[in-house]
Amino acid sequence: MNAFQNLHLNNCFSLQELPTSIGHLHALQNLHLNECFSLPQLPTSINQLTALEKLGLSGCFKLKEVPTSIIQLKVLGWFELKKLPTFISQLTILQKLNLLGFSKLKELPTFIGQLIALQELNLLKCFKLKELPTSIGQLMALQKLDLLGCSDLKDLPTSIVQLTTLQ
């Protein structure tokens, strides 16, 4: 069982709990829990997934936090959370942050600038997003910034000109 590299539990609408034994899947690289509407939390044993690179949580409406010791993620996707948890600032190797439909988000926290490895930031359909922090100019690795559908966004910070890798 330790050889699992990918686990897809997408669309398990009634899933309310992951077994603590998930922590024994030491080779797990990709864990997809998208559209697990009823999942309120992740077990703390998820901290034992040292090979984990991608975690998909889109549509996990009841999920309010992820254990703070998960710092080795390359992809993190959420849907409908109200604010970014501060532990995200610790994800220094995070390459892709997907906030698709984060419709209650009014602003990005300034710690977003600490995600120095971030290459892609997807803010698609963040309807209430009013502004981007000046610290976004610190994301020197950022190649893609998707703001499609951010209808309340008034203007961009001047620091955005520092993003020379932006495509």
Summary of the structure (lengths in Angstrom):
residues: 167
radius of gyration: 16.1
end to end distance: 41.2
largest distance: 50.7
contacts: 508
relative contact order: 0.12
helix: 18%
strand: 15%
